[in-house]
Amino acid sequence: MKVVGIFMAKHIPLATPTTYSEEMKFIKEAFDRNWVAPLGFNCDAFEQELCGYLGQEQYALATCSGTAALHLAVKLAGVKSGDVVLCSDLTFAATVNPVTYEGGIQVFVDSEPETWNMDPVALERAFEKYPQARVVILVHLYGVPAKLDEIQEVCRRHNAILIEDAAEALGATYRGRHCGTFGQYSVVSFNGNKIITTSGGGMLFARSEADRKKALYWSTQAKEPEMWYEHLDIGYNYRMSNVVAGIGRGQLLHLQEHRDKKEVIYRAYEQGLKDTPLTMNPYPEDTEPNFWLSCATLPEGYPVKPVELITRLKESDIEARCIWKPMHMQPVFAGNDFITAADTPVSSRIFHNGLCLPSDIKMTREDQQRVIDTIKSLL
Ligand SMILES: *Cc1c(COP(=O)(O)O)cnc(C)c1O
């Protein structure tokens, strides 16, 4: 880099897509075979290849986004107008918005401090207050698996359907089994900054062929098998295109490599920040996160706040980000209930004290050292 007068620091992004030549091969095949329409051989292959990777018998449906897949999951779970759905509180709004699309009512369930995900004790309390609830939407935040055994046990006892939002957790495992295989319906996302990307896209996983068929029907405009367009139901245009699926097939070849690079980044922060007041986002021993985003928290009451830290890092052209703002703190959900088992909500505490650190897998060791040194100089 040419330095003229002042030192121009290189921009360090939070996370950006990392692409290869394999994607072009699959895309080119779509063009060569003049198959640039929605659906087609790349979609079929991408669905099969991802099921193979996850290693459980399930039925996949490629969609135009993770949010679309979540909407289909909410429909499959039978959520109707006025139904209460118990949802992770600390997450991105896309996890819970599809409940509103179907007229359901979200009740938000607090996090526990060990994984930052839904607290099974708070979930139990939520069922005590809302015994009629039949659906739970659980997220694995930042690629750290939730306490699945405990959550599944509570769901079983209350005869509830578990929808698993694994949008951030593709490649993560819980007791040796992949996230995205635990829910009755599970969802992953291939949005631009996820661990692998198709530029935009998602996938729904169901446990039966009948469920996949129903989701396929809704996702392709709910057409009846007639010569003309006959409709008995409201449909959507939610399928993935054959070109986009080609990107996904190429990316999937690099998923494990991406996960491993993300872990190296997490370890370097863990090591580099160990003598600071920052604590890395935790995970239990029986899980292998995908380390999608490295996050850290400051102690409660620490004089420097994450928003100041993020602002100051930006001045050095380093992109850090706030933790997802909890759903119970969102103005749009001001009328929705929130259940916690703690004196102070865990989700709010993580939001106020935490931040997401640059986790781009193209970040060099030197770049990351600059991030660490800059953070140290600000604390
Ligand atoms: C990204 C994300 C989604 C939405 O996926 P899109 O593909 O962007 O629609 C849903 N839930 C969580 C937790 C996410 O991070």
The ligand as an SDF file (V2000), in Angstrom:
LIG
                    3D

 15 15  0  0  0  0  0  0  0  0999 V2000
  -29.9440  -14.3490    8.5960 C   0  0  0  0  0  0  0  0  0  0  0  0
  -30.9200  -14.8540    9.5720 C   0  0  0  0  0  0  0  0  0  0  0  0
  -32.2360  -15.1770    9.2070 C   0  0  0  0  0  0  0  0  0  0  0  0
  -32.8250  -14.8470    7.8800 C   0  0  0  0  0  0  0  0  0  0  0  0
  -32.2390  -15.4240    6.8000 O   0  0  0  0  0  0  0  0  0  0  0  0
  -32.3520  -14.6920    5.3680 P   0  0  0  0  0  0  0  0  0  0  0  0
  -31.7700  -15.6990    4.4540 O   0  0  0  0  0  0  0  0  0  0  0  0
  -31.5420  -13.4420    5.4680 O   0  0  0  0  0  0  0  0  0  0  0  0
  -33.7830  -14.4350    5.0990 O   0  0  0  0  0  0  0  0  0  0  0  0
  -33.0710  -15.7320   10.1580 C   0  0  0  0  0  0  0  0  0  0  0  0
  -32.6600  -15.9420   11.4120 N   0  0  0  0  0  0  0  0  0  0  0  0
  -31.4190  -15.6260   11.8090 C   0  0  0  0  0  0  0  0  0  0  0  0
  -31.0220  -15.8990   13.2180 C   0  0  0  0  0  0  0  0  0  0  0  0
  -30.5170  -15.0480   10.9250 C   0  0  0  0  0  0  0  0  0  0  0  0
  -29.3010  -14.6920   11.3340 O   0  0  0  0  0  0  0  0  0  0  0  0
  1  2  1  0
  2  3  1  0
  2 14  2  0
  3  4  1  0
  3 10  2  0
  4  5  1  0
  5  6  1  0
  6  7  2  0
  6  8  1  0
  6  9  1  0
 10 11  1  0
 11 12  2  0
 12 13  1  0
 12 14  1  0
 14 15  1  0
M  END
$$$$
